């Protein structure tokens, strides 16, 4: 019997992304965010400036986390079909720190 939780391996060895996006259990510190970016640079073996990150508000009205979390998206400069582009390589929902939520109120 097949296990439906099994993560099927990519047919292409270049990308190692999960089919479901993770949710952080706690807010990430700026140091942790930058450390993850540096780890991605090492993992993809690219120039330091090729991987960046930013935060995006959750726009999906059906997403229960939209008022409490933000998307942290890491992006990488690459060439796709012979054209320079930027693609998402890792996304994670992170809780908005309580002190920032209080500032918004």
Secondary structure, 3 states (H helix, E strand, C coil): CCCCCCCCCCCCCCCCCCCCCEECCCCCCHHHHHHHHHHHHHHHCCCHHHEEEEEEECCCCCCCCCCCEEEEEEEEEEEECCEEEEEEEEEEEEECCHHHHHHHC
